[in-house]
Amino acid sequence: MEGAPLRIVREPIRRSELASLAEQQFGDMVKVVVDVHRRVMAIGGELHSDEEALLLDDGSRQADLWGVNLYPGESPPQWIEYDSMINVRPTQGNRSRGVDDSSLRETIRGIVESLVHE
């Protein structure tokens, strides 16, 4: 998976850029970690934990970070998969790899959609 730049997305990017990143990495999917407080996301990691570490180094708080997978070739809402080991947080009431709180899922979706354009 070399060559995929691990980076923080603060300004909107094109979905085609995500599709290109997906091809370099997993074929049809990009791992993403979203900071729901700062409204940014990290992309380009082989693991969600890589992106999580980048955001933590940039000043994010652990409690605000949630991992998702994006499938740029799919249509909304199916293109976002709420599944990551970093989401398992019993102390925050999230006992699964998904995002159990529907309101939080909507917040994540809104941030992703604000940062990824056609």
PECOR-V871760 format. One record per run of one state. SS is the DSSP state (alpha for helix, beta for strand, coil for the rest). FROM is the first residue (numbers start at 1). LEN is the number of residues. If there is no record, write none. Layout:
ss = [SS SS]
from = [FROM FROM]
len = [LEN LEN]
This chain:
ss = [coil beta coil beta alpha coil beta coil beta coil alpha coil alpha beta coil beta coil alpha coil beta alpha coil beta coil alpha beta coil]
from = [1 7 10 13 15 25 30 36 40 44 48 58 62 65 71 80 82 85 88 89 90 93 94 95 102 116 118]
len = [6 3 3 2 10 5 6 4 4 4 10 4 3 6 9 2 3 3 1 1 3 1 1 7 14 2 1]
